[in-house]
Amino acid sequence: RRYRLGALLTNTYLTLGDNQIREYGFSVGVSFPWRNSQNLYTHTTFNVTYEYGIRGTTANDLIKENYHIITIGVTLHDFWFLKAKYD
């Protein structure tokens, strides 16, 4: 298994009046290796990530947004689609 941890702090492209809209948050993730038919590990992984963030401000009657994102993905890192030349 591989674990990941990240953080973000950025000014978005939006400026409303004198207020620059900011975004900040953090993310955590884990990758699980795939085993092939011979029960050996390959470099292909299944990935799961959770992100929580806050965007905006309540100053000058603007809107502040809290968001949660869950991402599930697969990273293919092997020769899955090549035909073997020899047995």
Backbone as CSV, one residue per row, in Angstrom:
resi,resn,N_x,N_y,N_z,CA_x,CA_y,CA_z,C_x,C_y,C_z
1,ARG,0.822,-1.187,0.000,0.000,0.000,0.000,0.863,1.247,0.000
2,ARG,0.322,2.278,-0.615,0.970,3.589,-0.595,-0.049,4.608,-0.113
3,TYR,0.409,5.499,0.726,-0.454,6.519,1.298,-0.025,7.885,0.786
4,ARG,-0.993,8.778,0.651,-0.710,10.125,0.174,-1.423,11.140,1.059
5,LEU,-0.799,12.292,1.232,-1.361,13.377,2.007,-1.008,14.676,1.305
6,GLY,-1.973,15.577,1.173,-1.703,16.820,0.471,-2.503,17.977,1.035
7,ALA,-2.096,19.178,0.664,-2.789,20.381,1.085,-2.748,21.403,-0.042
8,LEU,-3.730,22.322,-0.042,-3.745,23.362,-1.050,-4.174,24.680,-0.429
9,LEU,-3.619,25.748,-0.936,-3.976,27.114,-0.569,-3.740,27.958,-1.807
10,THR,-4.812,28.536,-2.360,-4.674,29.264,-3.612,-5.672,30.404,-3.693
11,ASN,-5.337,31.386,-4.469,-6.277,32.427,-4.862,-6.922,31.972,-6.160
12,THR,-8.247,31.942,-6.207,-8.925,31.536,-7.430,-8.873,32.675,-8.437
13,TYR,-9.400,32.446,-9.614,-9.407,33.466,-10.654,-10.500,34.507,-10.431
14,LEU,-11.355,34.333,-9.401,-12.457,35.258,-9.145,-12.066,36.369,-8.177
15,THR,-12.427,37.584,-8.529,-12.316,38.735,-7.633,-13.656,39.457,-7.686
16,LEU,-14.344,39.519,-6.562,-15.641,40.184,-6.497,-15.501,41.443,-5.658
17,GLY,-15.600,42.590,-6.310,-15.354,43.845,-5.620,-13.890,43.916,-5.216
18,ASP,-13.646,44.105,-3.928,-12.276,44.115,-3.412,-11.876,42.782,-2.801
19,ASN,-12.715,41.766,-2.934,-12.474,40.471,-2.289,-11.904,39.461,-3.280
20,GLN,-10.677,39.038,-3.051,-10.077,37.942,-3.812,-10.601,36.639,-3.205
21,ILE,-11.192,35.791,-4.021,-11.748,34.533,-3.532,-10.604,33.534,-3.350
22,ARG,-10.499,32.982,-2.130,-9.444,32.016,-1.808,-10.041,30.628,-1.656
23,GLU,-9.180,29.637,-1.836,-9.571,28.242,-1.650,-8.469,27.548,-0.878
24,TYR,-8.854,26.730,0.097,-7.876,25.931,0.827,-8.507,24.622,1.247
25,GLY,-7.668,23.617,1.427,-8.168,22.293,1.786,-7.040,21.297,1.940
26,PHE,-7.425,20.045,2.138,-6.455,18.958,2.276,-7.012,17.707,1.616
27,SER,-6.125,16.758,1.330,-6.539,15.485,0.739,-5.711,14.350,1.326
28,VAL,-6.328,13.184,1.395,-5.659,11.957,1.814,-6.033,10.874,0.816
29,GLY,-5.102,9.957,0.576,-5.374,8.899,-0.388,-4.575,7.655,-0.100
30,VAL,-5.020,6.564,-0.700,-4.333,5.283,-0.560,-4.410,4.548,-1.898
31,SER,-3.344,3.815,-2.214,-3.271,2.998,-3.430,-3.101,1.541,-3.041
32,PHE,-3.862,0.686,-3.691,-3.783,-0.751,-3.453,-3.210,-1.434,-4.682
33,PRO,-2.180,-2.275,-4.538,-1.601,-2.955,-5.702,-2.510,-4.060,-6.228
34,TRP,-2.412,-4.331,-7.507,-3.180,-5.378,-8.174,-2.322,-6.624,-8.275
35,ARG,-2.905,-7.765,-8.012,-2.191,-9.041,-8.203,-2.669,-9.695,-9.489
36,ASN,-1.738,-10.300,-10.225,-2.120,-10.950,-11.470,-2.524,-12.404,-11.214
37,SER,-2.740,-13.168,-12.279,-3.231,-14.546,-12.140,-2.221,-15.474,-11.462
38,GLN,-0.927,-15.136,-11.478,0.083,-15.930,-10.775,0.249,-15.452,-9.338
39,ASN,-0.659,-14.585,-8.884,-0.654,-14.049,-7.526,0.586,-13.195,-7.247
40,LEU,1.128,-12.589,-8.289,2.268,-11.690,-8.152,1.793,-10.250,-8.259
41,TYR,2.455,-9.357,-7.555,2.099,-7.936,-7.637,2.576,-7.345,-8.953
42,THR,1.767,-6.486,-9.531,2.145,-5.731,-10.721,2.283,-4.269,-10.307
43,HIS,2.517,-3.389,-11.250,2.604,-1.965,-10.937,1.257,-1.265,-11.084
44,THR,0.212,-2.011,-11.461,-1.121,-1.451,-11.579,-1.723,-1.285,-10.189
45,THR,-2.400,-0.152,-9.956,-2.953,0.129,-8.629,-4.384,0.636,-8.719
46,PHE,-5.144,0.390,-7.660,-6.453,0.993,-7.440,-6.247,2.129,-6.442
47,ASN,-6.795,3.294,-6.741,-6.554,4.482,-5.937,-7.871,5.027,-5.382
48,VAL,-7.864,5.414,-4.113,-9.010,6.052,-3.468,-8.506,7.309,-2.772
49,THR,-9.182,8.447,-3.021,-8.764,9.725,-2.455,-9.975,10.450,-1.881
50,TYR,-9.767,11.126,-0.750,-10.780,11.986,-0.139,-10.208,13.398,-0.040
51,GLU,-10.996,14.385,-0.445,-10.563,15.784,-0.371,-11.637,16.615,0.316
52,TYR,-11.213,17.489,1.212,-12.105,18.446,1.866,-11.544,19.829,1.631
53,GLY,-12.415,20.775,1.265,-11.934,22.120,0.997,-12.966,23.176,1.314
54,ILE,-12.485,24.387,1.399,-13.322,25.561,1.642,-12.974,26.598,0.589
55,ARG,-14.017,27.143,-0.044,-13.825,28.136,-1.095,-14.748,29.316,-0.803
56,GLY,-14.222,30.524,-0.896,-15.043,31.710,-0.745,-14.893,32.377,0.606
57,THR,-15.770,33.356,0.849,-15.742,34.138,2.077,-17.152,34.641,2.378
58,THR,-17.415,34.927,3.623,-18.708,35.505,3.986,-18.632,37.023,4.137
59,ALA,-17.472,37.620,3.869,-17.325,39.074,3.935,-18.159,39.736,2.834
60,ASN,-18.749,40.876,3.127,-19.556,41.638,2.160,-20.699,40.814,1.565
61,ASP,-21.317,39.957,2.378,-22.473,39.131,1.964,-22.153,38.180,0.809
62,LEU,-20.929,37.671,0.731,-20.578,36.671,-0.276,-20.832,35.277,0.279
63,ILE,-20.609,34.266,-0.529,-20.911,32.880,-0.159,-19.622,32.116,0.113
64,LYS,-19.649,31.324,1.179,-18.540,30.436,1.534,-19.013,29.009,1.307
65,GLU,-18.204,28.212,0.637,-18.586,26.850,0.251,-17.644,25.842,0.896
66,ASN,-18.190,24.817,1.523,-17.432,23.659,2.005,-17.731,22.501,1.056
67,TYR,-16.705,21.785,0.626,-16.950,20.674,-0.293,-16.166,19.433,0.112
68,HIS,-16.695,18.298,-0.269,-16.091,16.982,-0.052,-16.050,16.277,-1.411
69,ILE,-14.918,15.692,-1.744,-14.774,14.966,-3.005,-14.143,13.612,-2.712
70,ILE,-14.757,12.556,-3.222,-14.192,11.204,-3.153,-13.883,10.777,-4.584
71,THR,-12.645,10.363,-4.817,-12.212,9.957,-6.147,-11.751,8.505,-6.102
72,ILE,-12.211,7.718,-7.068,-11.795,6.324,-7.201,-11.205,6.163,-8.602
73,GLY,-10.021,5.568,-8.684,-9.375,5.438,-9.981,-8.503,4.207,-10.089
74,VAL,-8.064,3.937,-11.301,-7.172,2.809,-11.595,-6.004,3.346,-12.402
75,THR,-4.794,2.965,-12.023,-3.599,3.315,-12.786,-3.075,2.045,-13.445
76,LEU,-3.137,1.999,-14.776,-2.639,0.842,-15.522,-1.167,1.085,-15.829
77,HIS,-0.329,0.160,-15.382,1.106,0.363,-15.529,1.794,-0.935,-15.938
78,ASP,1.174,-1.693,-16.787,1.740,-2.948,-17.253,1.444,-3.124,-18.727
79,PHE,1.934,-4.203,-19.273,1.711,-4.530,-20.679,0.460,-5.390,-20.793
80,TRP,-0.684,-4.796,-20.564,-1.951,-5.533,-20.541,-2.387,-5.973,-21.937
81,PHE,-2.079,-5.199,-22.957,-2.681,-5.435,-24.257,-1.687,-5.947,-25.298
82,LEU,-0.545,-6.459,-24.863,0.424,-7.024,-25.778,0.267,-8.533,-25.814
83,LYS,0.323,-9.087,-27.001,0.229,-10.535,-27.174,1.626,-11.138,-26.993
84,ALA,1.698,-12.199,-26.219,2.987,-12.869,-25.986,3.451,-13.548,-27.276
85,LYS,4.736,-13.409,-27.569,5.297,-14.051,-28.767,5.691,-15.490,-28.510
86,TYR,6.022,-15.801,-27.256,6.469,-17.155,-26.910,5.680,-17.640,-25.714
87,ASP,5.450,-18.925,-25.635,4.795,-19.540,-24.476,5.795,-20.120,-23.535
